[in-house]
Structures are given as C-alpha cells and as structure tokens.
Amino acid sequence: MYPGAIAAVTPDKPAVIMAGSGRIITYRELDEESNRLAHLFRAAGLRPGDHIAFMLPNHPLFLAVAWAALRSGLYYTPISSRLQPDELAYIVDNCGARAFVSSAELAPVAGSVSAAPGVEMRLMLDGVAEGFEAYEEAVAKQPATPVDDECMGADMLYSSGTTGRPKGVKIPSAHGPLTEPGALLHLVQALFAPSAESVYLSPAPLYHAAPLRYSLTFQRLGATVVVMERFDPEGFLALVERYGVTHAQLVPTMFIKMLKLPDKIRTKYDLSSLQCAIHAAAPCPVPVKEQMIDWWGPIIHEYYAGTEGNGFLYVNSEDWLRHKGTVGRSLLGVVHVCDEDGNDVPPGVDGTVYFENGARFEYHGDPDKTRSARDPQGRGWTTLGDIGRLDDEGFLYLTDRRSYMIISGGVNIYPQEAENVLSVHPKVADVAVFGVPDEEMGEQVKAVVEPVSMAEAGPELEAELIAYCRERLAHYKCPKSVDFREALPRHPTGKLYKRLLRDEYWPVRG
C-alpha cells in the first residue's frame, strides 16, 4: 500500500496531524502533494537513482517530501535541523543532492547551500530566501497525478565516518513498484499488529531513522500519524488521550521524563487506547523499564537495529522481565558474537556483535568504514561496532557502545567532530571527548583538555572552549563541561587511551 491507494478509498482520512498546531494533512492531500513534487523533480531532470536532500523541522509536509522522493525512485537524505551551516553544506555536497528543500524557519542555516554547485533546484517552504524558489508556487504548477515512471526510492541517512565526518548509509534500491512491501512492513505487522484504524504517535524529530521509517510504514497501512513538533512529557500523555493513540515509539530519555512527572499528572490522562509502546535507539536502564511496565502494563516492546538495516533483534515485556537488560533475540540476520579474529565466542563472553545474512549496505564514499563493518574472515557478516554477549537462549545483552559513540537522549553523537574542532583552538594542546553518565539523557558530552598552559585552566577557559565549539558545530554535539589535565594518556605511537579517561567517569559499567 501507499498514499495513492489509501487516498482512493479514504481520501479525507487524516494522514498527518500536527500535535501543536492541529493542522491536518489528509491522505488525498498527501498523495497530491507528493505527486506534484515528484513531477517537479522529473521536470528538473531527476531520474531514478538520483539524490535529493531536505532540512526541515517536524513540518506538516515533511512526510510528503519523503513520499515524493520515494515514489520517484530517488535516494533522499533528511538532514538534522540542528546542524550548523558548514555541517549542512558538507552533507548536501557529499550525498550528491541535485535538489534541496528547506523552510523559512531554517533560512539562516539553509542559505549555506544557496550557491552549492551540484544543487540544481532549491525550494523553500513558508517563505523565500536568496537562492531559493518558493516551494508552494513551484509545486502548485505540477499535476496531482503520479509520474509515468513511478518506482520505489530509498533513504540514505547519515552516520559517522572514519574522519569524524558523517557518512551516508546507502542501501541498494531496486526501483520496484510502490505496492511491494519491504522487510520493515512485514516486521511491524508481525510484531505490533497495526491496521488502518491505528493512530501512531511520533514524538521525535522525523529526520532520525526510526521516526521517519515507522511513520512512513504506518501510512502504508492507512493509519494516522500524529507528529509532535517537539517532545513534552505531559503533552505526550495528553495526546494519547486526545487522539486515542494506539502505537508510539520513544527513547528511554522520554520514559525518564514521564516518570519524573508528579503522580497527579501521570494519573490524569486516560492511556487505555495505547496498545504498543516501542523503544529503541539507546539502552534503557533496567529500573526505568521496570517502572514503565508497572505503569503501562506489558505493552512495552524493544528492538535493537541500526540505520544500516543489517539485523533486527526484538523482545516483548514478558521475555524482558525474564531476561532483564536484554535487547532481544534476532528476527532478522543470524547473530554472532566474535573475538578480535572473528571467531565465535561461547555464551556469556563479550565480543563484537555481527549479523549474518543481513541486508547489504555501504557507507557512501567511505570504503574504509564499509570494510571495517565486515567480519575479518570475509564471510560477509556485518557489524554496527557494538560489544555484547549472548545467553544460552540467544538473548543479546549490550555491554558497550560502538567505538566511543555517545548516545544522549536517543541521539547519536560522534565525539571526533568536537575533538577536531577543539584540537585547533590555540589554547588546547590535546583533547579527548566522550560520553559521561547523565541521569536524564543517558549520557552527556564531556571534554578533557590538556591546555597549553595549566595556569589558564579553569572556568573561564571552560566557557571559552564550549562557546568556541558551539560556534562551529550543532550545540548538542558540543561538550557541556570541560575538565583539565596536565597530560592525556597516549601511547608513544600517538594513540589516545580514551578508555582510561572514560572509565574514571563510569565507576560501574555494564
């Protein structure tokens, strides 16, 4: 199924409801809007296999832009609305985008691609900035019927590269028919039993993999997707009651914020419509999940997967209560836990987690990173770089994160980017950036700096370095605090022993 098929049967049914404004996009509007934009892409010369990018907040037309690319056979890259101009320009250039869509709200940042040489079409919603066409005017001129060569496209979302720069996760697209169901649709139907009557609440930014892919999947079934412009714990509960929400996907930070609400607020709203609360993106502390199951009942579902789509593990509430701390058993791809030579280790022993028979993928323009995701014995197994162990029943427990990546509130942060910025500051001799415990967000970004002069170490230099980083990177990637050391632990070859530093801030791990 896809919006055109849904619109033919229930044209006036809400496809999108914006939680804050209440604006509704019906299935007819979603179908016609995505068709018009698809025609505009064709008029600009884009053909199946070409690439577009867009940078939008949680906008009423966000999913329409994604559907336009999907039904045009294009690769599309949604970009975080929190990035700085240089970061945005890099991704647009790296992915080879020939068209770019943004909104007037983000014009100060979006303007960084106004003269990008490879971008042939620039559209702006809700206003116009220099170098951009008005989206509404350009799209209105196009027909609302499907393009003649309609076929399935794919997303290309960005992860980290070996240099600290993000890299696109590219999954081969066969340009099949839109009616062809994908693996995610089969999984969602089998595990969470959605239907055309379902109401899916998406509280996270849509540029992330899970919110985007699950919202599109629920729309394939004809369900209504309620989109929060930004997460608010009480607001989430109120929306469940208001719209009779049946399904939602969250991250553990959201659980924590809701659990911190006063009892009179937590018990104020009727949550009886909620059939399924899905969580992923970051490990959930055992006490937090125990409290959520006590509160909402055994409707909490967890999965472990990556943007790469090479594996999928799942656990329901009942199994989790018998295997507390697990991220589930494999439903897609055979799981192997291996030592450094790629040999399987026994149950209970930590090692790198690999998937056999998972989906093919590559990191766009980064053959070294692509190669590093393959097992050392050349069997075609792939890894997300996480460390874990299996028990005798095949349940996986993660004991470490992929190499030094920070997960704060379910958002992946790659410390190399902040290290690259801070290392060139004139008062910094050496720097290490990593995650430290944060009760609410899971982790927060910490920098440990070896200053050129210890005499300057202190609050003023700390504030200066944080401000310096924030001028060059999205704020969430920058350290919230800075500690100073006379020297950082490095091997004579130059390798930084970052683990030694991190362990000082993590007295209990695992």
N, C-alpha and C positions, 0 to 999 in steps of 0.2 A: 504494500500500500504506500501511497504518497499523497501530498496535499490535493492534487488534482482529483484523485479517486474519492477522497473524503468530501471534497467540495461538491462533487457531483451528487452526493447522497444527502449531506447535511451542510449546505453552504453557509448557513447563518450560525452554525455552532462556533463558540469561541475556540480558536486555536491557541491564542496567547491572551493572557490577562496580566497587565502590569499591576503589581501589588500596590504601588504608591499612588499612581495617577488614576488607576482603574480603567485605563484605556484598553479596549478590546480589539484584537485582530481576528476576524472570523476566518474560517477555512477558505471561503471564497476570496477574501482579501489576500490571504497568504498565498494562495495559488496564483492569483492575477499579478500580485506584486512580484513574486519570484519569476513568473513568466516574462513580464516586461523587462526586468533586469537581465534575464537570460538573453532576450533579444538584443538588449543594448550591448552585452558582451559580444554577441555574434557580429553586431554592426561595427564594433571596434576591431574586428578581425580575430577575436579569441576563438580557438577551436579546442576540442577535447585534448587534454594533456597539458594545456597552458595553465598559467597560475595567476590568481588574484590574491590580494591581502586586504584586510579591513581592520580598523581600530575603532571600536565603539564601546561605550558603556553598555550596561544592560538596557538596551534601547528596544522599543516596540518592534522595530524592523530588523533586529539582529538576526533572528532565525530566518526571515525572508531572504536576507542577503546570502546566508548559508545555503538555503534551498536553491537559490538562483544558480549558485556555483555547482551544487550537486547535480542539478538537472541539466547542466550544460556540459558535463563531463570534465569539469575543471578541478584542479587542485586549489584549495583555498586555505589561507592562513589567517585565523583570527589572532589579533595581537593584543596583549595586555594594555588596557587603557591607563596603566600606572607608569608606563615607561617614559624615559626622557627622550628628547629629540634624536640624539645620536644612536640610542638603542633601537628606536623605531626605524630610523633610516637604514641601519645595518640589516635588520631582518627583511625589510622590503627589498633591499638590493640582493641579499643572499638567496631569498626564495625565488627570485626572478619574476616578481609580480609585474604583470602588464597593466593591471588595473588596481586602483586603491580607493577604498571607501572609508570615510570618517564622518564626524559630526562637528557642528559649530562649537559645541562644548569643548572639544578637544583641539580646536584650531591652533592654539599656540604650539602644541606638540606636532600635530599633523602637518603643519607648514614645513617641517623639515624634509618632507618628500615632495614639496611643490615643484622642485626642479630636478627630481631624480630622473636620470636619462632613460632608464628602461621602462618607466611607467608611462603608458600612452593615454590612460584615462584616469582622471581624478574626480571623484564625486564627493560632495559634502551634503549631509542631511541638516535640516533645520537652520540653514543659513549658508552663506558663501564666503570663502576666504580667497586670497590671491592664489592663482594657480589651480583653482578648483571650479568645477561646474556645479550648479545647483542640482542635487540628486533628483528632487521632485520633478523639476522641469524636464530633465533628460529622460527619466523613466516614463513620464506621462505620455510621451510621443510614441511609445512602443506598443505593439499588440499584446493583448492579455492571453493569447493562446500559446501553447507550447512551441518551442523551436522545432524545426523539421527533423533535426538530427539529435533529438533529446537522448541523453545517456547518462549513466551514473558517474559522478566525480568522487573525490575523496578529500579529506582534510590532510593538511601537513602541519602539525603542531610542533612547536619549538621546545627543545630540551637543551642540555648543556653540551658544549663542545670541549675538545681537549685543551683549547687555549683559554677556556673560561667564557668564550662567546657562545651563545645558544646556537643549536643546530636543529634543523628540521627533521622530524621523524617521518620518513617517506615510505608509505605502504603502496605497493603496486596497485594500480587501478585498471580493471579490465574493461571499463566503459560499458558495462552490461545494462540491461533495462532497469528502470526505476522500480519496477514491481518485484525485482529479485531480492528476497530477504537476505540480510547479512547475518554473520555469526552472532553479533550483539543482539539483534532482534530475537533470535532463537533463544539465547540465554535469558534475556529479560522475560520473555513469555514463560519459559520453563520455571524460572525461579520466583518471579514476583507476580505472576498471573494478572497482568494489566489487561484492560479492554477499552473499547471506545467510550465506556462510561467512566473511566478513571480520570482523576484530577491529580496531576503531578506538580508538586511544588519545588521550584528550583531556587534556593536561597543564595547561591554562589555566583561569582562572575561567569558569564557564559563563554568567555574565551578559554576557560580551562577545559580539558578533555572530557571529563565525566559529565559536568553540567551540560555541555554542548551536545555530546553524543546521546545522552539519555533523553534530553528534551526532544531532539530530532526523532529518536526511536519511538517515544510516546506519541508524537504527532503522526508517525507512520500508522499507528493503530487508531487514530482519530480521537485521542484523548485531549483534554485541555491542559495546557501548561501555564501555571501561574509563576510569574517571574518576579522575584524581589529585586528592586533596584540595588538594595544593599541589605545585608542581614541585620536583623534586630531580634533578640531572643523572644521578647513578648510579642512582637509583631508576627513572628513565625507562628506562635501558638494561636494568635487571633485569626490568621489566615486559614489555618487548618479548620477552625470552626466556621468561618465565614463562607468558605468555598467547598466545604465537605471534602477536603483533601484526602485522597486515598493512598498516595505514594509520595515519598520525598527522599532526597539524597542529601546527606550532610557530611561534615567532617567533625572529628572529635572536639575541636575547639567550640563548635556550636553547641554540642552536648554540654560542655562545661559551663558555657554562659547561661544556658537554660536552667541547669541545675543550681546555679547561684541566685536565681530569682527567688524572691520571698515566696513562702508557701501559698500565701493568699493569691499571688499572681499565677503560680504554677497550676493551682487547682481551679482557677477562674474560668478556664476555657474547656469546651467540650471537644475532646480529641477522639471521640468514638468512631469517627469515619476513617481514621488512619489505619490502614491495613498493613503497611510495609514502610519501614524506615531503613534506608540503605546507607551504609557508611563505608568510606574508603579513604584513600589519599594519604593517611598517616596512621601510625599505630595508635590505638585507643587505650589509655590507661585502664587496667583491669577494674579498679574501683569505680571509675566513671561509667564503664559499660554495665557493671553490676547494678548501679543506681538507675540507669536508663531502662534496663529490663524490668526492674522493680516498678518503675513509674509507668512505662508504656506497655508493659507486657512482652511476651515473646515474639514481637514483630520486628525486632532489630536484626538486620541482615548485614553481613560484612563480606567484602571481597578484596582480593589483592590482585592487582593487574597494573599494567603500565600503558602509557601512550602508545608504546610500540606494538601492543596487541599480541605479544608472543606467548602469553599464558593467562590463565584466569583461575584463581582459587576462590572458594566460597565456603561460608559457614553460617548456619542459622543460629538462632538463640539457644535452642536446646543443645545442639552439639557444642556450641561455645561454652556453655555452662559446665559441660563435662570435660572441656579442654581449654580452660581459661587462658587467655593470652594468644591463642592460635589466630592465624589469619585465614585458615580454612584448608580444604583439600582441593586438589586440582580437578577442574572440569574441562579445561582446555590446555593441552600440552602436558606431556609427562614430566613430572618434577624430578630433578636430580640435585642432590647436594654434594658438591665436589671439593676436593682439596686443590692446592695450587697447581697440580699437574693434570687436573681434570678427571681424577679418579673418584668414583662414588665412595662416600664415607658411610659408616653404619648409622642407624637411627640414634638420635641423641647427640651426635657430633656436629659441631658447627662447620659450615663451609659455604662456598659461593652457590647461590641458587640458580640453576639452569632449567630451561624448558626445552623439551624435545618435541618435535612435530608442531611447533608454534608457527604463527604467521611470519612470513618473510617481511623484512623491513631493512632500511638503511638510514644512516644519518647523512642527510643531504650535504654533499661537498666535504665530507669528513671521513675518508676511507679508514683512517687510523682508529677513530672512535667506532666505526662499524666493525672493524676487525677485532677490536677489544671486547665487543659484545658477543663474540663467538667463542666456543669452548676450545681450549688449547689442543685437543686431539683431533680437531677437524671433522667432528661428526654432525655439524650443523646445529648443535644446540646453542641457544642464546640466553643471555642474562641481562637483567636490569642492574646488576652490580651489587645486589643486596646479599647480606650474610644471614644465614638461618640454619635451622635444624629441623629434621622430620622426626615424628614419633613413630611408634610401631604401627599405628593405624593410618599413617600417611598425612597427618595434620602438620602443617608448617608453622614454625614459630620464628619470627624475625628477631635476630639478636643484634643487628647493626644496620645502619643505613648505607645506601650506595655511597661511594667514596666521598666522605665529608660533606655530602649534601645536607642542607638544613631544611627541615620541614616546619614551617611556622604557620599555624592556623590552616593546615592543609595545602599551603602554597610552597612549591619547591624553590629554594634559593641556593644558588651556586656560589660559594664564597670566593672562588677565583676572581670573579668580576670585581668585588670590593677590594681584594688583595691587589689586583692590577692597578686600581685607582690610587689606593693609599701608598703603594710602594714608590710612587713617583713624587710624593709630597716631599718638599725639601727638608723637612724636619724628621723624616722617617728613615731609619737605617734598615729596618727589617720589619715584617708584619706577617701575622697569621690570623685568619678569620675562620670562625667555626661556630657551631651552634651550642648554646648552653641551655640548661633547663629553664622553662617558663611555665608556671602553673596553669595559665590560661591558654597560651598559644602553642604549648608543647615545647617549642624551642624559640629562642631569640638569637639574633646575630651579635656575636662578641668579637672584638678585635683585640689582639695582644700585640703591642708595638714595642720594638726596640728603637728608642729615639736616638737621634744623632747626638743629643746631649741630655743626659739624665736630669740635668739641672732644670730643664724645661718641662719635665714630666709633671702632670698634674691636671686639675680640672679645666684650666684654660686651653691647654693643648688638646685635651679630650674633646672639648666643644669645637675647637677649630677643625679637627680631623673629621668629626661627624658631619659638620657643615660642608667641608670640602668634598666628602663623598656624596652627600645629598645633592650637591650642585651638578654631579656628573652621572648619577645613577638614580633609578627609582628608589624612593625612600625606604621601601620595605626590604631592599637588598643591602642596606647600609647598617653598620653596627649601631646598636642602641647604647652601647657602653664600650669604653676602651680601658684596658689595663696596660701598665708599662713594665718592662723588664730590661735589665741591663744587657741581656743577650737571649736570643731564642735558640732552642736546641736544634742544631743542624749537624749532620754528618759531614766529615771532611770533603765528601763529594759534592756537598751543597744541598742534599736532600733534607727537607724540614721534617722533624719528628713531631708532626702536628698532633698525633695521638697522645703523646706525653702531655701536651698542653690541655687537650680536651679532657683527659681523664681527671685532671685536677678539679674540673668543674662538674664532673659526673661521678660523685662518690659511690653511687650504686647504679650499675648498668644492667640491661637485660630485661 
